[in-house]
């Protein structure tokens, strides 16, 4: 670690950062430094244990970011988790590997990101992937596990296995609007009921995080260095008018602050709740905000930190008539609007009428930094995805656990948007994170309707015969047939962040509020890129890691690989 100059400096060794570090350092003449605030978790059982979801929460490898009091929800703070370790959030996440609906990725191109569409990205989803055929692992209950080899990669670094199988199938077929079995939800069409792969090393039965896939097998590359327990404070700039990054100011594990130099690029991969703040600390952002903290504006880019989008996660619980031990089987269903809303056409028409007001409300909440005209355009695209292209409008996860059935659910594409901004010039200070959960009423309606859908599934045979009473919230708390109002308190008092924050450094044309261009370069700089979940312009229906890996893999202009 004696060097002080590298070709590329990658800030953040998480899900996206280690992919980029791996691909850049494949080229022997390229020197790469990765800066990471956390340490190695290679032998941390809270990480490696495939049944240990949640054990790492609130330990020293969880940033546990706090939001502001959420005025449209129950008025209290939320915790948004994120991994602080070599491997980033992939070391603490739920390991679910589910991509997006093809039309959602195509929408990225619709708003002006040339080349960002499902067809172009599919090879990069596959490039990372080492799908482990469940048939090779007889200790998995492979019954009913299906996948289409056309949509999977088998030689990439990231090992995936398939979950266990069981039959909810017959029940989903009997719903008023049946939900069909979808053998492979990773092929661009997610709608239906499915099993899904996880990022697990099947043979070793341990979590396959970004470090295990993209770093450890390559750690002896002499041109790839990682500095752990090192906090990045800001980007440093070359003298002169143009914004050319010269390196990164860091505080080392021994407490000293120093600058390390980059001859080619500085690449931010610190996640959606840190990269916008690092830009602001470096003088890239809204001058009105920066000047409050006496930070000189290097690039006037007021939408840094805007467009924050997350989802809201709730759960319903039921007794089970069977005991399930040592199983972590999860079943997912992705209903479309036509399957979720009994009166889908009317719901769509009403929402369409409200979109101009929604756009005005979001714009005014952020002082018109994002424009109502642009927001309306984005909302219309989202409306089309829901009501014309039939993307999944909710995700419902069902997990048998001991003597109960646990469910988790969320509306896939909430319309509410918030922001994140720095609160101090001190790089270690907490940021002001305000996702504005439930600001717009469609978001509550989708969340309520998903809960009603779950009650319906548990009432329908043959699955109904296996399930007992609803234990949470229970019919005494939320009566059968309750309207949205009747559900609101339970939902708003008990939801949590779905931990899918995105879009705070949005990839879009600058005229409509983008912060990075379609090569992921920050507008106004010649050599600063952002490659993490912050750049996703719109929420995806799957879980984020698959898309984050693919975004980092994608060859784009100047990617250097
Ligand atoms: P990521 O967070 O991976 O990396 C950022 C890195 O930067 C971290 O290592 C961090 O320590 C480092 N860093 C930050 N600030 C720094 C600084 N100033 N200096 C130095 N380093 C700094 N997705 C999915 O697909 N399936 C799932 O099951 C789940 N489940 C899930 C559960 C939980 C609890 C969470 C929190 C999230 C999920 N997700 C998920 C989401 C998914 O894991 C997540 O979106 C991606 O891993 C984010 O990848 P990034 O590269 O954007 O950031």
Boltz pocket constraint, residues with backbone or C-beta under 6 A from the ligand:
constraints:
  - pocket:
      binder: B
      contacts: [[A, 11], [A, 12], [A, 13], [A, 14], [A, 15], [A, 16], [A, 17], [A, 35], [A, 36], [A, 37], [A, 38], [A, 80], [A, 81], [A, 82], [A, 83], [A, 84], [A, 85], [A, 86], [A, 87], [A, 88], [A, 89], [A, 90], [A, 92], [A, 93], [A, 94], [A, 95], [A, 96], [A, 97], [A, 98], [A, 230], [A, 231], [A, 232], [A, 233], [A, 269], [A, 270], [A, 271], [A, 272], [A, 274], [A, 427], [A, 498], [A, 499], [A, 500], [A, 501], [A, 531], [A, 532], [A, 533], [A, 534], [A, 543], [A, 544], [A, 545], [A, 546], [A, 548]]
      max_distance: 6.0
